[in-house]
Amino acid sequence: MKEDLKDARILIIDDTLANIEVLENLLMMKGYTNVKSLSDSTIALATIKEFEPELILLDLMMPQVSGFDIMEELKKDPSGFPLMRILVLTADITPESKKKALSGGASDFLTKPFDLTEVDLRIRNLLYTVFLLSQLTNQNSILEEKVKERTLELEKNLAAIELQNKALREISWIQSHVVRAPLARMMGAISLLEIKDDAGVTQEEIMDIVITSANEIDKTVREISAKSAQANI
């Protein structure tokens, strides 16, 4: 986790080069390896979109484009930068500015001149928050994928069950309708054998009816077996 924090992308935006140098030296001493700085706030938004920082160290009082302006534009961006955090470092000590900054998108607020130890702690806390949110986002993505896979599996199982039910309905219809007719003919022909008087048919004709009906039943049973095997019943 500590190594992940050291690799975090940090962007310094301050129109005073001396302030930038102090912050760069602090971050270098603490082992941060992915730091970018700019003193021209007019290119801040373009730089943020290109660099995609996880933490911005932002001055408020800058000519042309202030820190407030930058945060306001970031709020309008549809991409959102959901994991990005902003630490405001400013000489403006008025409560109104602090309230405006924190309500406008800043995650934390320090006034100049600031204590470097406190700046270091605030940076680490904010990056740790980014790290935790990143882990949570990754876990949610994994969970969503598993839910999708399980949903697809259930849909396939439901489709298979529906095919089995359809096959069962067809088998039931065959058993109750198709088999009944030849079986009735067979039983009727067999009953003729019990009639002692002349029934008007020969034994050969009766046996032919029985054999034909039996073949029909055998064929139907084979069809039922094939449908059962096809439906995995």
C-alpha positions as CSV (number, residue, x, y, z in Angstrom):
1,M,0.0,0.0,0.0
2,K,2.8,2.4,0.9
3,E,4.4,1.9,-2.5
4,D,1.1,2.5,-4.2
5,L,0.9,5.9,-2.4
6,K,4.5,6.8,-3.5
7,D,3.5,6.2,-7.1
8,A,0.4,8.5,-6.9
9,R,0.2,11.2,-9.5
10,I,0.4,14.6,-7.8
11,L,-0.1,18.0,-9.5
12,I,1.1,21.3,-8.0
13,I,-0.7,24.4,-9.3
14,D,0.7,27.7,-7.9
15,D,1.7,30.9,-9.6
16,T,4.6,31.4,-7.2
17,L,7.7,29.5,-8.2
18,A,9.1,29.6,-4.7
19,N,6.0,27.8,-3.3
20,I,6.3,25.2,-6.1
21,E,10.0,24.6,-5.3
22,V,9.2,24.0,-1.6
23,L,6.5,21.5,-2.3
24,E,8.5,19.7,-4.9
25,N,11.4,19.3,-2.5
26,L,9.1,18.1,0.2
27,L,7.5,15.5,-2.1
28,M,10.9,14.4,-3.4
29,M,12.2,13.9,0.2
30,K,9.2,11.8,1.1
31,G,9.7,9.5,-1.9
32,Y,6.9,10.6,-4.2
33,T,8.0,9.8,-7.8
34,N,5.2,11.1,-10.0
35,V,5.0,14.8,-9.4
36,K,4.1,17.5,-12.0
37,S,4.0,21.3,-11.4
38,L,2.7,24.3,-13.3
39,S,2.6,28.1,-12.5
40,D,0.3,29.0,-15.4
41,S,-3.2,28.4,-14.2
42,T,-4.6,29.0,-17.7
43,I,-3.4,25.5,-18.7
44,A,-4.5,23.8,-15.5
45,L,-7.6,22.2,-16.8
46,A,-5.9,20.8,-19.9
47,T,-3.0,19.5,-17.7
48,I,-5.5,17.8,-15.3
49,K,-7.3,16.0,-18.1
50,E,-4.0,14.9,-19.6
51,F,-2.1,14.0,-16.3
52,E,-5.2,12.7,-14.4
53,P,-3.7,13.4,-11.0
54,E,-4.9,11.6,-7.9
55,L,-4.0,14.7,-5.8
56,I,-3.9,18.4,-6.6
57,L,-2.0,20.9,-4.4
58,L,-3.9,24.0,-5.4
59,D,-3.4,27.7,-4.7
60,L,-6.5,29.9,-4.7
61,M,-5.2,33.4,-5.4
62,M,-3.8,33.2,-9.0
63,P,-4.2,35.8,-11.8
64,Q,-6.5,35.0,-14.8
65,V,-7.7,31.7,-13.5
66,S,-8.1,31.3,-9.8
67,G,-8.2,28.1,-7.8
68,F,-12.0,28.6,-7.3
69,D,-12.3,28.8,-11.1
70,I,-10.5,25.6,-11.6
71,M,-12.6,23.7,-9.1
72,E,-15.8,25.1,-10.6
73,E,-14.8,23.9,-14.1
74,L,-13.9,20.5,-12.7
75,K,-17.4,20.1,-11.2
76,K,-18.8,20.7,-14.7
77,D,-16.6,17.9,-16.3
78,P,-18.8,14.9,-17.1
79,S,-15.9,12.5,-16.5
80,G,-16.0,13.6,-12.9
81,F,-12.5,12.5,-11.7
82,P,-14.2,10.6,-8.9
83,L,-11.0,9.5,-7.1
84,M,-9.2,12.8,-7.4
85,R,-8.6,14.8,-4.2
86,I,-7.7,18.6,-3.8
87,L,-5.6,20.0,-1.0
88,V,-5.9,23.8,-1.1
89,L,-2.8,25.7,0.0
90,T,-3.5,29.4,0.2
91,A,-2.5,32.7,1.9
92,D,-6.2,33.6,2.0
93,I,-7.1,33.0,5.7
94,T,-10.7,34.3,5.7
95,P,-13.3,31.8,6.9
96,E,-15.4,32.7,3.8
97,S,-12.7,31.4,1.4
98,K,-12.2,28.2,3.4
99,K,-15.9,27.5,3.4
100,K,-16.2,28.3,-0.3
101,A,-13.2,26.1,-1.2
102,L,-14.4,23.1,0.8
103,S,-18.0,23.4,-0.6
104,G,-16.6,23.9,-4.1
105,G,-14.6,20.7,-4.3
106,A,-11.6,20.9,-2.0
107,S,-10.9,17.9,0.1
108,D,-8.7,19.7,2.6
109,F,-7.6,23.3,3.3
110,L,-4.3,24.7,4.7
111,T,-3.2,28.4,4.9
112,K,0.2,29.8,4.1
113,P,2.7,29.9,5.6
114,F,2.2,26.2,6.3
115,D,4.0,23.7,8.3
116,L,5.7,21.1,6.0
117,T,5.1,18.3,8.5
118,E,1.4,19.0,8.5
119,V,1.4,19.3,4.7
120,D,3.0,15.9,4.5
121,L,0.4,14.3,6.8
122,R,-2.5,15.9,4.9
123,I,-1.1,14.6,1.7
124,R,-0.7,11.1,3.0
125,N,-4.2,11.0,4.5
126,L,-5.7,12.2,1.2
127,L,-3.7,9.7,-0.8
128,Y,-4.7,6.9,1.6
129,T,-8.3,7.8,1.0
130,V,-7.7,7.6,-2.8
131,F,-6.1,4.2,-2.3
132,L,-9.0,2.9,-0.3
133,L,-11.6,4.2,-2.8
134,S,-9.6,2.7,-5.6
135,Q,-9.6,-0.7,-3.9
136,L,-13.3,-0.5,-3.3
137,T,-14.0,0.5,-6.9
138,N,-11.9,-2.5,-8.1
139,Q,-13.8,-4.9,-5.7
140,N,-17.1,-3.5,-6.9
141,S,-16.1,-4.1,-10.5
142,I,-15.1,-7.7,-9.8
143,L,-18.4,-8.2,-7.9
144,E,-20.4,-6.8,-10.8
145,E,-18.6,-9.1,-13.2
146,K,-19.4,-12.1,-11.0
147,V,-23.0,-11.0,-10.8
148,K,-23.2,-10.7,-14.6
149,E,-21.6,-14.2,-15.0
150,R,-24.1,-15.7,-12.5
151,T,-27.0,-14.0,-14.2
152,L,-26.0,-15.4,-17.6
153,E,-25.6,-18.9,-16.0
154,L,-29.1,-18.6,-14.5
155,E,-30.6,-17.5,-17.8
156,K,-29.0,-20.5,-19.5
157,N,-30.4,-22.8,-16.8
158,L,-33.8,-21.3,-17.1
159,A,-33.7,-21.8,-20.9
160,A,-32.7,-25.4,-20.5
161,I,-35.5,-26.0,-17.9
162,E,-38.0,-24.4,-20.4
163,L,-36.9,-26.8,-23.1
164,Q,-37.3,-29.7,-20.7
165,N,-40.8,-28.6,-19.7
166,K,-41.7,-28.2,-23.4
167,A,-40.5,-31.8,-24.1
168,L,-42.4,-33.1,-21.1
169,R,-45.6,-31.5,-22.3
170,E,-45.0,-33.0,-25.8
171,I,-44.3,-36.4,-24.2
172,S,-47.4,-36.2,-22.1
173,W,-49.6,-35.3,-25.1
174,I,-48.1,-38.2,-27.1
175,Q,-48.8,-40.6,-24.2
176,S,-52.3,-39.5,-23.7
177,H,-53.4,-39.2,-27.4
178,V,-51.1,-40.9,-29.9
179,V,-50.6,-44.1,-27.9
180,R,-54.3,-44.4,-27.0
181,A,-55.6,-45.0,-30.5
182,P,-53.4,-48.0,-31.5
183,L,-53.8,-49.5,-28.0
184,A,-57.6,-49.3,-28.3
185,R,-57.5,-51.0,-31.7
186,M,-55.2,-53.7,-30.3
187,M,-57.6,-54.3,-27.4
188,G,-60.6,-54.4,-29.7
189,A,-59.0,-56.9,-32.0
190,I,-57.9,-59.1,-29.1
191,S,-61.5,-59.0,-27.8
192,L,-62.7,-60.4,-31.1
193,L,-60.7,-63.6,-30.4
194,E,-62.9,-64.3,-27.4
195,I,-66.1,-64.2,-29.5
196,K,-67.0,-67.8,-30.3
197,D,-69.4,-66.9,-33.0
198,D,-68.3,-65.6,-36.3
199,A,-67.2,-62.0,-35.8
200,G,-66.8,-61.3,-39.5
201,V,-63.0,-61.2,-39.5
202,T,-60.4,-63.9,-39.7
203,Q,-57.7,-64.6,-37.1
204,E,-55.1,-63.4,-39.7
205,E,-56.9,-60.0,-40.0
206,I,-57.0,-59.7,-36.2
207,M,-53.4,-60.5,-35.8
208,D,-52.6,-58.0,-38.5
209,I,-54.4,-55.3,-36.5
210,V,-52.6,-56.3,-33.4
211,I,-49.2,-56.3,-35.0
212,T,-49.8,-53.0,-36.8
213,S,-51.0,-51.4,-33.6
214,A,-48.0,-52.8,-31.7
215,N,-45.7,-51.3,-34.3
216,E,-47.3,-47.9,-33.9
217,I,-46.9,-48.1,-30.2
218,D,-43.3,-49.1,-30.5
219,K,-42.6,-46.3,-32.9
220,T,-44.3,-43.8,-30.5
221,V,-42.2,-45.1,-27.6
222,R,-39.0,-44.6,-29.6
223,E,-40.0,-41.0,-30.4
224,I,-40.7,-40.4,-26.7
225,S,-37.2,-41.8,-25.8
226,A,-35.6,-39.6,-28.4
227,K,-37.3,-36.5,-27.2
228,S,-36.4,-37.4,-23.6
229,A,-32.7,-37.8,-24.5
230,Q,-32.7,-34.6,-26.5
231,A,-34.1,-32.7,-23.5
232,N,-31.8,-34.5,-21.0
233,I,-34.8,-35.8,-19.1
